[in-house]
Every structure is written in C-alpha cells, then in structure tokens.
Amino acid sequence: MKLLSASILAVAVLAGCGGMQTAQAPDTPTRTVDGVLIGPTGMTLYTFTRDTANSGKSVCNAQCATNWPALVAPDAAKPMGGYTVVARDDGKKQWAYNGWPLYYWSKAAKPGDTTGDGFANGAWKVARP
C-alpha cells in the first residue's frame, strides 16, 4: 500500500510540472516558462517591432527605455546559441534573441504578467523561444 501511495504521489508531482517551466542551457541569459522568455528577475521579456532584427542596435532609448528597460548584458558578454549582444545609445550592452533586442515592461506587477503584449498598437510582443 505504501509503495502504491508513493507511486501515485510521484506521478501527480511529475504531471504538475509539465507546463510550468522548460529549462534552457544554464549559461543563457533567459529561461522559458509556459512558452515565454523570462529574464533573471523572473519577469516576462518583450521584443519591439521598431527594432531591426540582427542590426546589432536597440532603438528603444530615453523615455522608451524608462518604460521598457533593456535586458542588460555584462560588458564581457559573448554571443551564444540564439543570443547576441547589441549596443545601446547609453553605452551599455543588451541581450538579443534571434536578433531581436530583449526588454522588460516597467508596468509588470509580478512574474508571469504579460500586460505589455500588444502595447503601442502591437509594437511590443512577448518574446518566445
């Protein structure tokens, strides 16, 4: 009976983990939760359609960067897999995924919020792997 109870508990725990999180390589700047890229803070990441993919530059600066903070890359960051590093007007570096710079939404209240998706007539999109 104890073995059966332990088996049922193990199956229930494993089943509950299915949609929660998909791990990516441990050295990447993001991870995926429920099909969405999130940063080290646990908050949802976004892309901006006014950026040009693979340009190596972010166009979200000044007030835009206040509302949409960059996923800042360390000075020593190097491209890895689908991740590249782009330049910012303030001299900092920013992570990009598949050529698109990554941003947080300053109005997000908690991890999992996707309230920035579609903002500014669809210019902001949730980043997905």
C-alpha positions as CSV (number, residue, x, y, z in Angstrom):
1,M,0.0,0.0,0.0
2,K,2.8,2.4,0.8
3,L,4.5,1.7,-2.5
4,L,1.3,2.4,-4.4
5,S,0.7,5.7,-2.5
6,A,4.3,6.8,-3.2
7,S,3.9,5.9,-6.9
8,I,0.7,7.9,-7.1
9,L,2.3,10.8,-5.4
10,A,5.3,10.7,-7.8
11,V,3.1,10.6,-10.8
12,A,1.0,13.6,-9.5
13,V,4.1,15.7,-8.8
14,L,5.6,15.0,-12.3
15,A,2.3,15.7,-14.0
16,G,2.0,19.0,-12.3
17,C,5.4,20.1,-13.6
18,G,4.6,19.7,-17.3
19,G,3.5,23.3,-18.1
20,M,5.5,25.2,-15.6
21,Q,9.0,25.6,-16.9
22,T,11.2,24.5,-19.7
23,A,14.9,24.8,-18.8
24,Q,17.4,26.2,-21.2
25,A,21.1,25.9,-21.1
26,P,22.3,27.1,-17.7
27,D,24.6,29.8,-19.1
28,T,21.9,31.5,-21.2
29,P,20.5,34.9,-20.1
30,T,16.9,33.8,-20.2
31,R,14.8,30.8,-19.5
32,T,11.4,29.7,-20.8
33,V,8.2,29.5,-18.7
34,D,5.0,28.5,-20.4
35,G,6.4,29.3,-23.8
36,V,7.6,32.8,-22.9
37,L,11.1,34.1,-22.4
38,I,11.8,35.5,-18.9
39,G,14.8,37.2,-17.6
40,P,16.9,36.6,-14.4
41,T,14.4,38.7,-12.5
42,G,11.6,36.2,-13.3
43,M,9.7,38.8,-15.4
44,T,8.5,38.4,-18.9
45,L,10.7,39.7,-21.8
46,Y,9.5,41.5,-24.9
47,T,10.7,42.5,-28.4
48,F,10.0,45.8,-30.1
49,T,8.9,45.7,-33.8
50,R,10.6,49.1,-34.4
51,D,14.0,47.4,-33.8
52,T,15.6,45.8,-36.8
53,A,16.4,42.2,-36.3
54,N,20.2,41.5,-36.5
55,S,21.1,45.2,-36.7
56,G,23.2,45.0,-33.6
57,K,21.4,48.0,-32.1
58,S,18.4,48.9,-30.0
59,V,16.2,51.8,-31.0
60,C,14.4,52.0,-27.6
61,N,16.2,54.8,-25.7
62,A,15.5,57.7,-23.5
63,Q,11.8,57.6,-22.3
64,C,11.2,54.4,-24.2
65,A,14.0,52.7,-22.2
66,T,12.4,54.0,-18.9
67,N,9.2,52.2,-19.8
68,W,10.9,49.2,-21.5
69,P,14.2,48.6,-19.6
70,A,16.7,46.5,-21.5
71,L,17.8,43.0,-20.6
72,V,21.3,44.3,-19.9
73,A,24.3,42.1,-20.8
74,P,27.5,42.3,-18.9
75,D,30.5,44.0,-20.6
76,A,32.2,40.6,-21.2
77,A,29.1,39.0,-22.7
78,K,29.6,36.9,-25.9
79,P,27.1,35.6,-28.4
80,M,25.9,32.0,-27.6
81,G,23.4,30.0,-29.4
82,G,20.5,32.2,-30.5
83,Y,21.7,35.0,-28.2
84,T,23.7,38.0,-29.4
85,V,24.7,41.3,-27.8
86,V,23.6,44.7,-29.1
87,A,24.7,48.2,-28.5
88,R,22.7,50.8,-26.7
89,D,22.9,54.6,-27.0
90,D,23.8,54.8,-23.3
91,G,26.9,52.7,-23.9
92,K,25.5,49.6,-22.2
93,K,25.1,46.2,-23.9
94,Q,21.8,44.4,-24.2
95,W,20.9,40.8,-24.9
96,A,19.0,39.9,-28.1
97,Y,17.4,36.6,-29.0
98,N,17.3,35.6,-32.7
99,G,18.5,39.1,-33.5
100,W,15.8,40.9,-31.5
101,P,16.8,43.0,-28.5
102,L,15.0,41.9,-25.3
103,Y,13.2,44.2,-22.9
104,Y,11.2,44.2,-19.7
105,W,7.9,46.1,-19.2
106,S,8.2,48.5,-16.3
107,K,4.5,48.2,-15.6
108,A,4.6,44.5,-15.0
109,A,3.4,43.8,-11.4
110,K,4.6,40.2,-10.9
111,P,6.3,37.3,-12.6
112,G,4.1,35.9,-15.4
113,D,2.5,39.2,-16.2
114,T,2.2,39.7,-20.0
115,T,0.4,43.0,-19.9
116,G,2.9,44.6,-22.3
117,D,2.0,42.2,-25.1
118,G,0.5,44.2,-28.0
119,F,1.2,47.5,-26.4
120,A,1.5,50.6,-28.7
121,N,-0.6,49.2,-31.5
122,G,1.1,45.9,-31.4
123,A,4.7,47.2,-31.4
124,W,5.6,45.2,-28.3
125,K,5.4,41.4,-28.4
126,V,6.1,38.8,-25.7
127,A,9.4,37.2,-26.5
128,R,9.2,33.5,-27.3
129,P,11.8,30.9,-28.0
